[in-house]
Amino acid sequence: MRVRERRLRIRRREEVPRGQARMNPKAMEYLGIRDRVEIVVGGKKRLVFRVLGLDSVPENEVWCNADELREQGVADNTIAAVRAPLATTGVRA
């Protein structure tokens, strides 16, 4: 099985609850994402969130909680690899 991942723009949004992310349903389908998403920033920071599909989110963006991203040191408009989680262990959210 080949892992499908894509580099998408990570956006800070105040309206998204902590531990959750919002993605476009088409992007979720293409990447094989069901209920959790793994975001890898620069090959170093790995974040896992529960994900909900929302049509108003652009296909090339993932919306996450602003405070949570700030605590993790992830800037707004960061480009990161987005995929379904590789392993079920160590899930943060």
C-alpha positions in Angstrom: 0.0 0.0 0.0 1.4 3.4 -1.0 1.0 6.3 1.5 -0.7 9.2 -0.1 0.4 12.6 1.2 0.3 16.1 -0.2 1.8 19.4 0.7 -1.0 21.7 1.9 -1.1 25.1 3.5 -1.8 25.1 7.3 -4.0 28.0 8.4 -4.6 29.2 12.0 -8.3 29.7 12.7 -9.9 30.8 16.0 -13.2 29.0 15.3 -11.7 25.5 15.1 -11.7 23.7 18.5 -8.5 22.4 20.1 -7.5 19.0 18.9 -9.5 19.3 15.7 -8.8 20.3 12.1 -11.0 21.2 9.1 -10.3 20.0 5.6 -12.2 20.1 2.2 -14.0 16.7 1.8 -12.5 16.3 -1.7 -9.0 16.5 -0.3 -9.9 14.1 2.5 -11.2 11.6 -0.1 -8.1 11.9 -2.3 -5.7 11.4 0.7 -7.7 8.5 2.2 -8.4 10.5 5.4 -11.4 9.3 7.5 -11.3 10.7 11.0 -7.7 11.7 11.8 -5.1 13.6 9.9 -1.3 13.7 10.4 0.5 17.0 9.7 4.3 16.9 9.3 6.1 20.2 9.3 9.6 20.3 8.0 10.1 16.6 8.6 10.4 17.3 12.4 7.1 18.3 13.9 4.4 15.7 13.7 0.9 16.7 14.8 -2.2 14.5 14.7 -5.7 15.9 14.8 -9.3 14.7 14.5 -10.6 16.0 11.2 -14.0 17.1 9.9 -14.8 17.8 6.3 -16.1 21.3 5.5 -16.9 22.5 2.0 -15.9 26.2 2.8 -12.3 25.1 3.3 -10.2 25.5 0.1 -8.8 22.2 -1.2 -5.2 23.3 -0.7 -5.7 24.3 3.0 -6.1 22.7 6.4 -7.6 24.8 9.2 -6.4 24.2 12.8 -6.8 25.9 16.2 -4.7 29.1 16.3 -3.6 28.8 19.9 -2.6 25.1 19.5 -0.5 25.8 16.4 1.1 28.8 18.2 2.1 26.5 21.1 3.6 24.0 18.7 5.6 26.7 16.9 3.7 26.4 13.6 3.2 29.7 11.7 0.1 30.7 9.8 0.4 29.8 6.0 3.0 27.1 6.7 3.3 24.4 4.0 3.3 20.9 5.5 2.9 17.3 4.4 -0.6 16.1 5.2 -1.7 12.4 5.2 -3.7 9.8 7.0 -1.8 8.8 10.2 0.8 6.1 9.6 0.3 4.5 13.1 -2.4 4.5 15.6 0.0 4.9 18.6 0.9 8.2 20.0 -2.2 10.0 18.9 -2.2 13.4 20.5 -5.7 14.7 20.0 
